[in-house]
Amino acid sequence: MSYPLSIGSLDGQRRKKRAYGRGTTARRVQTQREEGGIPIRPAIYTQDKVGIRDRVHIARRWGLAPSIAVWKIVLAAFVVLLLAAVAIAGPLRDYYHAWRDEGVLKVEYEVLSTINEGLSTDVERLNTLEGIEDEARRRGYVYPDEEALVVEGLDETTPTEQEQIDRAVAEYEEGLPWYVPLLDDLLGYSRR
């Protein structure tokens, strides 16, 4: 079976300088060249797998080699990474500040919820007769048939809300991992 030649002829005409693709056309041209006695370059004209070195060699042979130097590619990649780092620095800092504020606000909320629960319990207790009598005795009022005793030396000072919040936040910050204070310094975080 004979196929007409699609690239050049067998009688010495100059063949076109281009690489053949894969598929039936490449196989047909390879068969025609073998039948005509034209030498075949295996890396270009066959279906064999071609490694990266062979591809570079073929590209250089056909004038398709890349003209960009490797250092230019590395420099461009470095510039792109630098620009990406600068672009995400602001949002990253804002995200970190929001994350730290969230942790502190959760601690403050828990302390205030505890204080609020205590106040709600006091209100419920003071709505009863026993609760009213206990509060009156605590303030120094007694029934006519009772005697009031004053005990000195007991310190009944309770910490204020702000002192309780500050103590809870300090405990929370002591329990944070070692790298959080470093990130605080690096990203400029300070508690309000």
LUMZA-54370 format. One record per residue (C-alpha): x, y negated, z negated; residue in three letters. Coordinates in steps of 0.5 Angstrom, whole numbers, padded with zeros to 4 digits, always signed. Layout:
N
XYZAla...
end
This chain:
192
+0000+0000+0000Met+0003-0007+0002Ser+0001-0013-0001Tyr+0003-0020+0003Pro+0008-0024-0001Leu+0005-0030-0005Ser+0012-0033-0007Ile+0017-0033-0001Gly+0018-0028+0004Ser+0023-0022+0004Leu+0027-0025+0010Asp+0032-0030+0006Gly+0027-0036+0005Gln+0028-0039-0001Arg+0024-0037-0007Arg+0020-0043-0012Lys+0023-0044-0018Lys+0018-0042-0023Arg+0016-0037-0029Ala+0011-0032-0028Tyr+0005-0032-0032Gly+0002-0025-0035Arg-0003-0021-0032Gly-0005-0018-0025Thr-0001-0023-0021Thr+0005-0023-0024Ala+0005-0015-0024Arg+0003-0015-0017Arg+0009-0020-0015Val+0014-0016-0019Gln+0012-0010-0015Thr+0013-0014-0009Gln+0020-0016-0011Arg+0022-0009-0013Glu+0020-0006-0006Glu+0023-0012-0002Gly+0030-0011-0006Gly+0030-0018-0010Ile+0033-0018-0016Pro+0028-0019-0022Ile+0030-0022-0029Arg+0026-0018-0034Pro+0025-0023-0039Ala+0021-0027-0034Ile+0018-0022-0029Tyr+0016-0017-0034Thr+0011-0016-0039Gln+0016-0014-0044Asp+0016-0018-0051Lys+0020-0024-0051Val+0024-0026-0057Gly+0025-0033-0059Ile+0032-0033-0057Arg+0030-0031-0050Asp+0025-0036-0049Arg+0030-0041-0051Val+0034-0038-0046His+0029-0038-0041Ile+0027-0045-0042Ala+0034-0048-0041Arg+0035-0044-0035Arg+0028-0047-0032Trp+0030-0054-0035Gly+0024-0054-0040Leu+0029-0054-0046Ala+0027-0059-0051Pro+0030-0066-0051Ser+0029-0068-0058Ile+0035-0067-0063Ala+0033-0063-0069Val+0035-0068-0074Trp+0030-0073-0071Lys+0025-0067-0072Ile+0027-0067-0080Val+0027-0074-0080Leu+0020-0075-0077Ala+0018-0070-0082Ala+0021-0073-0088Phe+0018-0080-0086Val+0011-0076-0086Val+0012-0073-0092Leu+0014-0080-0095Leu+0008-0083-0092Leu+0003-0078-0095Ala+0006-0078-0102Ala+0005-0086-0102Val-0002-0085-0099Ala-0004-0081-0105Ile+0000-0084-0111Ala-0006-0089-0112Gly-0012-0084-0112Pro-0007-0079-0116Leu-0006-0084-0121Arg-0013-0086-0122Asp-0015-0079-0122Tyr-0010-0078-0128Tyr-0013-0084-0132His-0020-0081-0131Ala-0018-0074-0133Trp-0015-0077-0140Arg-0020-0082-0141Asp-0025-0076-0141Glu-0022-0072-0146Gly-0021-0078-0151Val-0029-0080-0150Leu-0031-0072-0151Lys-0027-0073-0158Val-0030-0079-0159Glu-0037-0077-0157Tyr-0036-0070-0162Glu-0034-0075-0168Val-0040-0079-0167Leu-0045-0074-0166Ser-0043-0071-0172Thr-0044-0077-0176Ile-0051-0078-0172Asn-0053-0071-0175Glu-0050-0073-0182Gly-0055-0080-0182Leu-0061-0076-0179Ser-0060-0071-0185Thr-0060-0077-0190Asp-0066-0080-0187Val-0070-0073-0187Glu-0067-0073-0195Arg-0069-0080-0196Leu-0076-0079-0194Asn-0077-0074-0200Thr-0079-0076-0207Leu-0072-0072-0209Glu-0068-0076-0204Gly-0071-0082-0206Ile-0069-0081-0214Glu-0062-0078-0212Asp-0060-0084-0208Glu-0063-0089-0214Ala-0059-0085-0219Arg-0053-0086-0215Arg-0054-0093-0215Arg-0055-0094-0222Gly-0062-0093-0223Tyr-0065-0089-0228Val-0072-0087-0231Tyr-0073-0090-0238Pro-0072-0084-0242Asp-0066-0083-0239Glu-0059-0085-0240Glu-0054-0088-0235Ala-0047-0085-0235Leu-0041-0088-0231Val-0035-0084-0229Val-0029-0088-0227Glu-0023-0086-0223Gly-0027-0082-0218Leu-0026-0085-0211Asp-0032-0084-0207Glu-0029-0088-0201Thr-0031-0085-0194Thr-0027-0086-0188Pro-0031-0091-0183Thr-0033-0089-0176Glu-0027-0092-0173Gln-0022-0088-0178Glu-0026-0082-0176Gln-0025-0083-0169Ile-0018-0085-0169Asp-0016-0079-0173Arg-0020-0074-0169Ala-0016-0077-0162Val-0010-0076-0166Ala-0011-0069-0167Glu-0013-0068-0160Tyr-0007-0072-0157Glu-0002-0067-0161Glu-0006-0061-0158Gly-0004-0063-0151Leu+0001-0059-0147Pro+0008-0062-0147Trp+0008-0065-0140Tyr+0002-0069-0141Val+0006-0075-0145Pro+0011-0075-0139Leu+0005-0076-0134Leu+0003-0081-0139Asp+0009-0085-0138Asp+0010-0083-0131Leu+0003-0085-0129Leu+0002-0091-0133Gly-0003-0088-0138Tyr-0005-0092-0144Ser-0011-0091-0149Arg-0015-0097-0149Arg
end
